[in-house]
Amino acid sequence: MNLQTEKQDWFDDLSEENQKIILEGLAQADNGEVISHEVAIKIFGKYGLE
């Protein structure tokens, strides 16, 4: 078995729906549609998700 020729990207193993969600998130990040970690903690910290 040649590991170099049989490597597969983990992304290809995801469902089409999950691939779509990831690609949408990357596009949002590229467009600057993000929030800082600090803001996320303020929003979700009240739910115990620190």
C-alpha positions as a printed Julia matrix, in Angstrom:
50×3 Matrix{Float64}:
   0.0    0.0    0.0
   1.4    3.36  -1.01
   0.15   5.91   1.49
   1.04   8.85  -0.73
  -1.22   7.75  -3.59
  -4.04   6.58  -1.34
  -4.36   9.68   0.82
  -7.85  11.06   0.78
  -8.94  14.43   2.03
 -11.24  14.11   5.06
 -13.49  16.75   3.5
 -14.39  14.3    0.72
 -15.76  11.89   3.33
 -18.28  14.42   4.64
 -21.86  14.5    3.47
 -22.78  17.07   0.82
 -24.76  18.98   3.43
 -21.78  19.2    5.8
 -19.5   20.25   2.94
 -21.98  22.97   2.0
 -22.13  24.27   5.59
 -18.34  24.4    5.85
 -17.98  26.17   2.51
 -20.63  28.72   3.55
 -18.74  29.37   6.78
 -15.48  29.86   4.93
 -17.17  32.31   2.55
 -18.58  34.24   5.51
 -15.11  34.42   7.08
 -13.61  35.58   3.78
 -16.24  38.35   3.68
 -15.38  39.46   7.2
 -18.65  38.18   8.64
 -17.06  37.04  11.92
 -17.14  37.89  15.61
 -14.27  37.81  18.06
 -13.78  35.07  20.61
 -14.43  37.64  23.33
 -17.85  38.48  21.89
 -18.7   34.79  21.46
 -17.89  34.15  25.14
 -20.17  37.03  26.14
 -23.0   35.61  24.03
 -22.65  31.93  24.88
 -21.05  32.16  28.33
 -24.45  32.53  29.93
 -25.24  29.01  28.7
 -22.16  27.55  30.36
 -20.28  27.28  27.06
 -17.12  29.07  28.12
